[in-house]
Amino acid sequence: MATESKSFREAYGVLQRHAETLRQQREPNIDDLLSIVEESVQAYKTCKARIDAVEKALEKALTDVGADADLATVSADDDEGGTGVASSTPNQRQAPPAKSKPSTGFDDMDDDIPF
């Protein structure tokens, strides 16, 4: 398979087709197995790259939204106190703690591979 750029949907379709092919085989077809594995690895890399890009974009967007909310809170504190200095109160909004990376669903696909 050439290293052409595929969409997530196309690459995911390749993974689904190959998984179904492997599930339905009564005996492994060794002649086709190498091409199935190579195409599946390339499709997985494409899907993983797209998922990683979306996660980064979401993380950036959520960080930007959180920063905007924090700035709005600091501005509101400045206006209320009249001192021009942001107060540090217990009710002040804190940035949420960093969360662990969500599962992409591909890590637990090992159970579906029939070999």
Buried (B, 14 or more C-beta within 10 A) or exposed (E): EEEEEBEBEEBBEBBEBBBEEBEEEEEEEEEEEEEBBEBBEBBBEBBBEBBEEEEEEEEEEEEEEBEEEBEEBBEEBBEEEEEEEBEEEEEEEEEEEEEEEEEBEEEEEEEEEEE
